[in-house]
């Protein structure tokens, strides 16, 4: 099955647009589409908050990384300010996604 994105009005793909694509191209009703998208992202968020990695085959990996406290500075004033330790989410694209983006996947470029 091929999913078409030509109807996208903005350069960013939103959750609402994903739900609309499920409705249009897979045949789920609008409520089911919205609920499925919300559940998908809620599950990813929950696992990341719990400190677990999220791996989506053929797409990439989301990981939590703990950054240590460090000294920083305000670029406008030059004043030194401490940057507190924090947790951040990182994303690493899979080799398949990288190849597809580069056009090396053997798919016809349009």
C-alpha atoms as a printed R data frame, in Angstrom:
    type eleno elety resid chain resno       x      y      z
1   ATOM     1    CA   UNK     A     1   0.000  0.000  0.000
2   ATOM     2    CA   UNK     A     2   1.329  3.422 -0.925
3   ATOM     3    CA   UNK     A     3   0.436  6.448  1.170
4   ATOM     4    CA   UNK     A     4   0.143  9.792 -0.571
5   ATOM     5    CA   UNK     A     5   1.202 13.023  1.144
6   ATOM     6    CA   UNK     A     6   0.352 15.452 -1.673
7   ATOM     7    CA   UNK     A     7  -2.549 16.907  0.304
8   ATOM     8    CA   UNK     A     8  -0.289 18.269  3.046
9   ATOM     9    CA   UNK     A     9  -0.650 22.037  3.340
10  ATOM    10    CA   UNK     A    10   2.319 22.682  5.632
11  ATOM    11    CA   UNK     A    11   5.916 21.452  5.498
12  ATOM    12    CA   UNK     A    12   5.417 19.749  8.900
13  ATOM    13    CA   UNK     A    13   3.418 16.547  9.288
14  ATOM    14    CA   UNK     A    14   1.047 16.953 12.245
15  ATOM    15    CA   UNK     A    15  -0.829 14.387 14.339
16  ATOM    16    CA   UNK     A    16  -4.086 15.674 12.845
17  ATOM    17    CA   UNK     A    17  -2.733 15.105  9.331
18  ATOM    18    CA   UNK     A    18  -1.591 11.586 10.269
19  ATOM    19    CA   UNK     A    19  -5.092 10.819 11.560
20  ATOM    20    CA   UNK     A    20  -6.568 12.231  8.345
21  ATOM    21    CA   UNK     A    21  -4.256 10.004  6.275
22  ATOM    22    CA   UNK     A    22  -5.399  6.934  8.256
23  ATOM    23    CA   UNK     A    23  -9.003  7.955  7.631
24  ATOM    24    CA   UNK     A    24  -8.518  8.622  3.901
25  ATOM    25    CA   UNK     A    25  -6.225  5.792  2.922
26  ATOM    26    CA   UNK     A    26  -6.828  2.949  5.362
27  ATOM    27    CA   UNK     A    27 -10.512  3.431  6.030
28  ATOM    28    CA   UNK     A    28 -10.566  3.852  9.793
29  ATOM    29    CA   UNK     A    29 -13.218  6.272 10.986
30  ATOM    30    CA   UNK     A    30 -12.028  9.677 12.176
31  ATOM    31    CA   UNK     A    31 -12.385  8.867 15.895
32  ATOM    32    CA   UNK     A    32 -10.438  5.587 15.517
33  ATOM    33    CA   UNK     A    33  -7.756  7.346 13.490
34  ATOM    34    CA   UNK     A    34  -7.279 10.084 16.082
35  ATOM    35    CA   UNK     A    35  -7.316  7.577 18.959
36  ATOM    36    CA   UNK     A    36  -4.736  5.363 17.229
37  ATOM    37    CA   UNK     A    37  -2.345  8.260 16.590
38  ATOM    38    CA   UNK     A    38  -2.768  9.555 20.157
39  ATOM    39    CA   UNK     A    39  -2.189  6.073 21.630
40  ATOM    40    CA   UNK     A    40   0.937  5.599 19.470
41  ATOM    41    CA   UNK     A    41   2.547  8.842 20.618
42  ATOM    42    CA   UNK     A    42   1.407  8.401 24.226
43  ATOM    43    CA   UNK     A    43   3.094  4.989 24.316
44  ATOM    44    CA   UNK     A    44   6.342  6.366 22.875
45  ATOM    45    CA   UNK     A    45   6.288  9.274 25.359
46  ATOM    46    CA   UNK     A    46   5.561  6.969 28.290
47  ATOM    47    CA   UNK     A    47   8.430  4.612 27.457
48  ATOM    48    CA   UNK     A    48  10.864  7.524 27.067
49  ATOM    49    CA   UNK     A    49   9.788  9.048 30.401
50  ATOM    50    CA   UNK     A    50  10.406  5.627 31.985
51  ATOM    51    CA   UNK     A    51  13.940  5.731 30.565
52  ATOM    52    CA   UNK     A    52  13.428  3.032 27.934
53  ATOM    53    CA   UNK     A    53  14.671  3.302 24.354
54  ATOM    54    CA   UNK     A    54  12.073  3.206 21.580
55  ATOM    55    CA   UNK     A    55  13.142  1.392 18.419
56  ATOM    56    CA   UNK     A    56  10.989  1.564 15.302
57  ATOM    57    CA   UNK     A    57  12.289 -0.881 12.714
58  ATOM    58    CA   UNK     A    58  13.148  0.781  9.415
59  ATOM    59    CA   UNK     A    59  12.725  4.253 10.916
60  ATOM    60    CA   UNK     A    60  15.078  4.809 13.845
61  ATOM    61    CA   UNK     A    61  15.713  4.878 17.580
62  ATOM    62    CA   UNK     A    62  14.621  7.373 20.219
63  ATOM    63    CA   UNK     A    63  16.826  7.369 23.310
64  ATOM    64    CA   UNK     A    64  16.997  9.269 26.585
65  ATOM    65    CA   UNK     A    65  20.388 10.788 27.336
66  ATOM    66    CA   UNK     A    66  21.365 12.436 30.599
67  ATOM    67    CA   UNK     A    67  23.434 15.566 30.134
68  ATOM    68    CA   UNK     A    68  25.632 16.584 33.037
69  ATOM    69    CA   UNK     A    69  25.560 20.040 34.588
70  ATOM    70    CA   UNK     A    70  28.035 22.382 32.953
71  ATOM    71    CA   UNK     A    71  29.047 26.003 32.881
72  ATOM    72    CA   UNK     A    72  27.521 28.147 30.168
73  ATOM    73    CA   UNK     A    73  27.255 31.792 29.312
74  ATOM    74    CA   UNK     A    74  24.639 34.213 28.180
75  ATOM    75    CA   UNK     A    75  25.622 35.042 24.573
76  ATOM    76    CA   UNK     A    76  24.082 38.512 24.802
77  ATOM    77    CA   UNK     A    77  25.820 39.653 28.000
78  ATOM    78    CA   UNK     A    78  28.732 37.227 28.270
79  ATOM    79    CA   UNK     A    79  27.667 36.494 31.859
80  ATOM    80    CA   UNK     A    80  28.529 33.006 33.134
81  ATOM    81    CA   UNK     A    81  25.497 30.931 34.069
82  ATOM    82    CA   UNK     A    82  25.251 27.335 35.253
83  ATOM    83    CA   UNK     A    83  23.368 24.897 33.022
84  ATOM    84    CA   UNK     A    84  21.666 22.272 35.158
85  ATOM    85    CA   UNK     A    85  21.797 18.528 34.504
86  ATOM    86    CA   UNK     A    86  18.893 17.380 32.351
87  ATOM    87    CA   UNK     A    87  17.512 14.513 30.336
88  ATOM    88    CA   UNK     A    88  17.092 14.932 26.588
89  ATOM    89    CA   UNK     A    89  15.628 12.794 23.822
90  ATOM    90    CA   UNK     A    90  17.879 11.919 20.906
91  ATOM    91    CA   UNK     A    91  16.869 10.359 17.597
92  ATOM    92    CA   UNK     A    92  19.102  8.248 15.394
93  ATOM    93    CA   UNK     A    93  17.726  7.405 11.959
94  ATOM    94    CA   UNK     A    94  17.954  3.808 10.763
95  ATOM    95    CA   UNK     A    95  20.142  2.905  7.813
96  ATOM    96    CA   UNK     A    96  17.004  2.285  5.731
97  ATOM    97    CA   UNK     A    97  15.684  5.785  6.475
98  ATOM    98    CA   UNK     A    98  19.070  7.370  5.754
99  ATOM    99    CA   UNK     A    99  19.293  5.524  2.428
100 ATOM   100    CA   UNK     A   100  15.753  6.523  1.515
101 ATOM   101    CA   UNK     A   101  16.478 10.184  2.297
102 ATOM   102    CA   UNK     A   102  19.646 10.061  0.205
103 ATOM   103    CA   UNK     A   103  17.810  8.394 -2.669
104 ATOM   104    CA   UNK     A   104  19.923  5.244 -2.529
105 ATOM   105    CA   UNK     A   105  16.980  2.928 -1.773
106 ATOM   106    CA   UNK     A   106  16.347  2.040 -5.410
107 ATOM   107    CA   UNK     A   107  13.037  3.895 -5.391
108 ATOM   108    CA   UNK     A   108  12.225  6.191 -8.285
109 ATOM   109    CA   UNK     A   109  12.902  9.815 -7.400
110 ATOM   110    CA   UNK     A   110  10.016 12.083 -8.293
